Protein backbone atom coordinates (compact mmCIF):
# COMPACT_ATOMS: atom_id res chain seq x y z
CA UNK A 1 0.00 0.00 0.00
CA UNK A 2 1.66 3.23 -1.15
CA UNK A 3 -0.76 5.86 0.12
CA UNK A 4 -2.80 5.36 3.26
CA UNK A 5 -4.77 8.51 4.03
CA UNK A 6 -6.90 11.01 2.20
CA UNK A 7 -7.71 14.62 2.94
CA UNK A 8 -10.95 16.24 1.89
CA UNK A 9 -11.18 18.78 -0.87
CA UNK A 10 -12.99 22.09 -0.49
CA UNK A 11 -13.58 24.48 -3.37
CA UNK A 12 -12.01 27.61 -1.89
CA UNK A 13 -13.67 29.87 -4.42
CA UNK A 14 -16.96 29.24 -2.60
CA UNK A 15 -15.50 29.81 0.84
CA UNK A 16 -13.79 33.20 1.08
CA UNK A 17 -13.03 32.62 4.77
CA UNK A 18 -11.01 29.48 3.94
CA UNK A 19 -9.10 31.37 1.28
CA UNK A 20 -8.24 34.07 3.82
CA UNK A 21 -7.07 31.42 6.30
CA UNK A 22 -4.87 29.85 3.62
CA UNK A 23 -3.28 33.22 2.88
CA UNK A 24 -2.68 33.81 6.60
CA UNK A 25 -1.16 30.32 6.94
CA UNK A 26 1.18 30.91 3.99
CA UNK A 27 2.32 34.27 5.43
CA UNK A 28 2.94 32.67 8.83
CA UNK A 29 4.94 29.82 7.26
CA UNK A 30 7.01 32.27 5.25
CA UNK A 31 7.81 34.39 8.31
CA UNK A 32 8.85 31.35 10.34
CA UNK A 33 10.79 29.86 7.44
CA UNK A 34 14.26 31.25 7.93
CA UNK A 35 17.16 29.66 6.12
CA UNK A 36 17.30 28.01 2.76
CA UNK A 37 14.69 25.74 1.28
CA UNK A 38 16.64 22.78 -0.02
CA UNK A 39 13.75 21.57 -2.17
CA UNK A 40 15.57 21.36 -5.44
CA UNK A 41 18.96 20.43 -4.13
CA UNK A 42 20.46 17.05 -3.44
CA UNK A 43 18.63 16.00 -0.32
CA UNK A 44 20.07 12.49 -0.33
CA UNK A 45 23.34 13.32 1.39
CA UNK A 46 21.97 14.67 4.66
CA UNK A 47 24.49 17.34 5.57
CA UNK A 48 23.29 20.05 7.94
CA UNK A 49 19.67 18.87 7.63
CA UNK A 50 20.39 15.23 8.50
CA UNK A 51 18.74 15.51 11.91
CA UNK A 52 16.00 17.90 10.72
CA UNK A 53 14.17 16.04 7.99
CA UNK A 54 11.74 18.01 5.88
CA UNK A 55 8.34 16.89 4.71
CA UNK A 56 7.61 16.36 1.03
CA UNK A 57 4.60 18.07 -0.56
CA UNK A 58 3.37 16.69 -3.88
CA UNK A 59 0.99 18.70 -6.03
CA UNK A 60 -0.26 18.91 -9.58
CA UNK A 61 0.51 21.72 -11.98
CA UNK A 62 -2.71 23.64 -11.28
CA UNK A 63 -2.15 23.48 -7.53
CA UNK A 64 1.42 24.72 -8.02
CA UNK A 65 0.24 27.59 -10.21
CA UNK A 66 -2.42 28.58 -7.64
CA UNK A 67 0.23 29.31 -5.00
CA UNK A 68 1.05 33.03 -4.87
CA UNK A 69 4.51 33.75 -6.28
CA UNK A 70 5.86 35.10 -2.99
CA UNK A 71 5.19 31.73 -1.29
CA UNK A 72 6.86 29.55 -3.95
CA UNK A 73 8.31 27.11 -3.23
CA UNK A 74 6.46 26.25 -0.02
CA UNK A 75 9.10 26.89 2.65
CA UNK A 76 10.83 24.20 4.68
CA UNK A 77 9.41 21.45 2.52
CA UNK A 78 10.62 19.47 -0.44
CA UNK A 79 8.27 20.63 -3.21
CA UNK A 80 7.36 18.15 -5.95
CA UNK A 81 5.16 19.12 -8.91
CA UNK A 82 3.54 16.32 -10.87
CA UNK A 83 2.94 17.46 -14.46
CA UNK A 84 3.13 16.08 -17.96
CA UNK A 85 3.47 19.57 -19.46
CA UNK A 86 5.77 21.58 -17.15
CA UNK A 87 9.52 21.36 -17.56
CA UNK A 88 12.34 22.51 -15.30
CA UNK A 89 12.82 25.46 -17.65
CA UNK A 90 9.20 26.55 -17.02
CA UNK A 91 9.69 26.71 -13.25
CA UNK A 92 12.22 29.13 -11.79
CA UNK A 93 11.92 27.90 -8.21
CA UNK A 94 13.81 24.97 -6.70
CA UNK A 95 11.30 22.14 -7.04
CA UNK A 96 11.26 18.64 -8.44
CA UNK A 97 9.22 18.34 -11.65
CA UNK A 98 8.12 14.79 -12.37
CA UNK A 99 5.61 13.38 -14.83
CA UNK A 100 4.28 10.18 -13.28
CA UNK A 101 3.43 8.47 -10.01
CA UNK A 102 6.09 5.88 -10.82
CA UNK A 103 8.70 8.66 -10.98
CA UNK A 104 7.34 10.05 -7.70
CA UNK A 105 7.82 6.69 -6.00
CA UNK A 106 11.38 6.44 -7.35
CA UNK A 107 12.15 9.97 -6.14
CA UNK A 108 10.75 9.23 -2.67
CA UNK A 109 13.04 6.21 -2.40
CA UNK A 110 16.06 8.47 -3.01
CA UNK A 111 15.12 11.36 -0.72
CA UNK A 112 15.51 11.58 3.02
CA UNK A 113 12.30 13.05 4.40
CA UNK A 114 9.94 12.82 7.35
CA UNK A 115 6.47 12.51 5.75
CA UNK A 116 5.02 12.90 2.28
CA UNK A 117 1.81 14.88 1.77
CA UNK A 118 -0.22 14.83 -1.43
CA UNK A 119 -1.79 18.29 -1.44
CA UNK A 120 -3.79 18.23 -4.67
CA UNK A 121 -5.40 18.48 -7.08
CA UNK A 122 -8.13 15.99 -7.78
CA UNK A 123 -6.31 14.13 -10.56
CA UNK A 124 -3.22 13.67 -8.38
CA UNK A 125 -5.39 12.30 -5.56
CA UNK A 126 -7.08 9.88 -7.99
CA UNK A 127 -3.79 8.64 -9.41
CA UNK A 128 -2.26 8.11 -5.97
CA UNK A 129 -5.30 6.33 -4.58
CA UNK A 130 -5.55 4.08 -7.63
CA UNK A 131 -2.18 2.62 -6.58
CA UNK A 132 -3.67 0.90 -3.51
C-alpha positions as a Markdown table, in Angstrom:
| # | Residue | x | y | z |
|---|---|---|---|---|
| 1 | Unk | 0.0 | 0.0 | 0.0 |
| 2 | Unk | 1.7 | 3.2 | -1.2 |
| 3 | Unk | -0.8 | 5.9 | 0.1 |
| 4 | Unk | -2.8 | 5.4 | 3.3 |
| 5 | Unk | -4.8 | 8.5 | 4.0 |
| 6 | Unk | -6.9 | 11.0 | 2.2 |
| 7 | Unk | -7.7 | 14.6 | 2.9 |
| 8 | Unk | -11.0 | 16.2 | 1.9 |
| 9 | Unk | -11.2 | 18.8 | -0.9 |
| 10 | Unk | -13.0 | 22.1 | -0.5 |
| 11 | Unk | -13.6 | 24.5 | -3.4 |
| 12 | Unk | -12.0 | 27.6 | -1.9 |
| 13 | Unk | -13.7 | 29.9 | -4.4 |
| 14 | Unk | -17.0 | 29.2 | -2.6 |
| 15 | Unk | -15.5 | 29.8 | 0.8 |
| 16 | Unk | -13.8 | 33.2 | 1.1 |
| 17 | Unk | -13.0 | 32.6 | 4.8 |
| 18 | Unk | -11.0 | 29.5 | 3.9 |
| 19 | Unk | -9.1 | 31.4 | 1.3 |
| 20 | Unk | -8.2 | 34.1 | 3.8 |
| 21 | Unk | -7.1 | 31.4 | 6.3 |
| 22 | Unk | -4.9 | 29.8 | 3.6 |
| 23 | Unk | -3.3 | 33.2 | 2.9 |
| 24 | Unk | -2.7 | 33.8 | 6.6 |
| 25 | Unk | -1.2 | 30.3 | 6.9 |
| 26 | Unk | 1.2 | 30.9 | 4.0 |
| 27 | Unk | 2.3 | 34.3 | 5.4 |
| 28 | Unk | 2.9 | 32.7 | 8.8 |
| 29 | Unk | 4.9 | 29.8 | 7.3 |
| 30 | Unk | 7.0 | 32.3 | 5.2 |
| 31 | Unk | 7.8 | 34.4 | 8.3 |
| 32 | Unk | 8.8 | 31.3 | 10.3 |
| 33 | Unk | 10.8 | 29.9 | 7.4 |
| 34 | Unk | 14.3 | 31.2 | 7.9 |
| 35 | Unk | 17.2 | 29.7 | 6.1 |
| 36 | Unk | 17.3 | 28.0 | 2.8 |
| 37 | Unk | 14.7 | 25.7 | 1.3 |
| 38 | Unk | 16.6 | 22.8 | 0.0 |
| 39 | Unk | 13.7 | 21.6 | -2.2 |
| 40 | Unk | 15.6 | 21.4 | -5.4 |
| 41 | Unk | 19.0 | 20.4 | -4.1 |
| 42 | Unk | 20.5 | 17.1 | -3.4 |
| 43 | Unk | 18.6 | 16.0 | -0.3 |
| 44 | Unk | 20.1 | 12.5 | -0.3 |
| 45 | Unk | 23.3 | 13.3 | 1.4 |
| 46 | Unk | 22.0 | 14.7 | 4.7 |
| 47 | Unk | 24.5 | 17.3 | 5.6 |
| 48 | Unk | 23.3 | 20.1 | 7.9 |
| 49 | Unk | 19.7 | 18.9 | 7.6 |
| 50 | Unk | 20.4 | 15.2 | 8.5 |
| 51 | Unk | 18.7 | 15.5 | 11.9 |
| 52 | Unk | 16.0 | 17.9 | 10.7 |
| 53 | Unk | 14.2 | 16.0 | 8.0 |
| 54 | Unk | 11.7 | 18.0 | 5.9 |
| 55 | Unk | 8.3 | 16.9 | 4.7 |
| 56 | Unk | 7.6 | 16.4 | 1.0 |
| 57 | Unk | 4.6 | 18.1 | -0.6 |
| 58 | Unk | 3.4 | 16.7 | -3.9 |
| 59 | Unk | 1.0 | 18.7 | -6.0 |
| 60 | Unk | -0.3 | 18.9 | -9.6 |
| 61 | Unk | 0.5 | 21.7 | -12.0 |
| 62 | Unk | -2.7 | 23.6 | -11.3 |
| 63 | Unk | -2.2 | 23.5 | -7.5 |
| 64 | Unk | 1.4 | 24.7 | -8.0 |
| 65 | Unk | 0.2 | 27.6 | -10.2 |
| 66 | Unk | -2.4 | 28.6 | -7.6 |
| 67 | Unk | 0.2 | 29.3 | -5.0 |
| 68 | Unk | 1.0 | 33.0 | -4.9 |
| 69 | Unk | 4.5 | 33.7 | -6.3 |
| 70 | Unk | 5.9 | 35.1 | -3.0 |
| 71 | Unk | 5.2 | 31.7 | -1.3 |
| 72 | Unk | 6.9 | 29.5 | -3.9 |
| 73 | Unk | 8.3 | 27.1 | -3.2 |
| 74 | Unk | 6.5 | 26.3 | 0.0 |
| 75 | Unk | 9.1 | 26.9 | 2.6 |
| 76 | Unk | 10.8 | 24.2 | 4.7 |
| 77 | Unk | 9.4 | 21.4 | 2.5 |
| 78 | Unk | 10.6 | 19.5 | -0.4 |
| 79 | Unk | 8.3 | 20.6 | -3.2 |
| 80 | Unk | 7.4 | 18.1 | -6.0 |
| 81 | Unk | 5.2 | 19.1 | -8.9 |
| 82 | Unk | 3.5 | 16.3 | -10.9 |
| 83 | Unk | 2.9 | 17.5 | -14.5 |
| 84 | Unk | 3.1 | 16.1 | -18.0 |
| 85 | Unk | 3.5 | 19.6 | -19.5 |
| 86 | Unk | 5.8 | 21.6 | -17.1 |
| 87 | Unk | 9.5 | 21.4 | -17.6 |
| 88 | Unk | 12.3 | 22.5 | -15.3 |
| 89 | Unk | 12.8 | 25.5 | -17.6 |
| 90 | Unk | 9.2 | 26.6 | -17.0 |
| 91 | Unk | 9.7 | 26.7 | -13.3 |
| 92 | Unk | 12.2 | 29.1 | -11.8 |
| 93 | Unk | 11.9 | 27.9 | -8.2 |
| 94 | Unk | 13.8 | 25.0 | -6.7 |
| 95 | Unk | 11.3 | 22.1 | -7.0 |
| 96 | Unk | 11.3 | 18.6 | -8.4 |
| 97 | Unk | 9.2 | 18.3 | -11.6 |
| 98 | Unk | 8.1 | 14.8 | -12.4 |
| 99 | Unk | 5.6 | 13.4 | -14.8 |
| 100 | Unk | 4.3 | 10.2 | -13.3 |
| 101 | Unk | 3.4 | 8.5 | -10.0 |
| 102 | Unk | 6.1 | 5.9 | -10.8 |
| 103 | Unk | 8.7 | 8.7 | -11.0 |
| 104 | Unk | 7.3 | 10.0 | -7.7 |
| 105 | Unk | 7.8 | 6.7 | -6.0 |
| 106 | Unk | 11.4 | 6.4 | -7.4 |
| 107 | Unk | 12.1 | 10.0 | -6.1 |
| 108 | Unk | 10.8 | 9.2 | -2.7 |
| 109 | Unk | 13.0 | 6.2 | -2.4 |
| 110 | Unk | 16.1 | 8.5 | -3.0 |
| 111 | Unk | 15.1 | 11.4 | -0.7 |
| 112 | Unk | 15.5 | 11.6 | 3.0 |
| 113 | Unk | 12.3 | 13.1 | 4.4 |
| 114 | Unk | 9.9 | 12.8 | 7.4 |
| 115 | Unk | 6.5 | 12.5 | 5.7 |
| 116 | Unk | 5.0 | 12.9 | 2.3 |
| 117 | Unk | 1.8 | 14.9 | 1.8 |
| 118 | Unk | -0.2 | 14.8 | -1.4 |
| 119 | Unk | -1.8 | 18.3 | -1.4 |
| 120 | Unk | -3.8 | 18.2 | -4.7 |
| 121 | Unk | -5.4 | 18.5 | -7.1 |
| 122 | Unk | -8.1 | 16.0 | -7.8 |
| 123 | Unk | -6.3 | 14.1 | -10.6 |
| 124 | Unk | -3.2 | 13.7 | -8.4 |
| 125 | Unk | -5.4 | 12.3 | -5.6 |
| 126 | Unk | -7.1 | 9.9 | -8.0 |
| 127 | Unk | -3.8 | 8.6 | -9.4 |
| 128 | Unk | -2.3 | 8.1 | -6.0 |
| 129 | Unk | -5.3 | 6.3 | -4.6 |
| 130 | Unk | -5.5 | 4.1 | -7.6 |
| 131 | Unk | -2.2 | 2.6 | -6.6 |
| 132 | Unk | -3.7 | 0.9 | -3.5 |
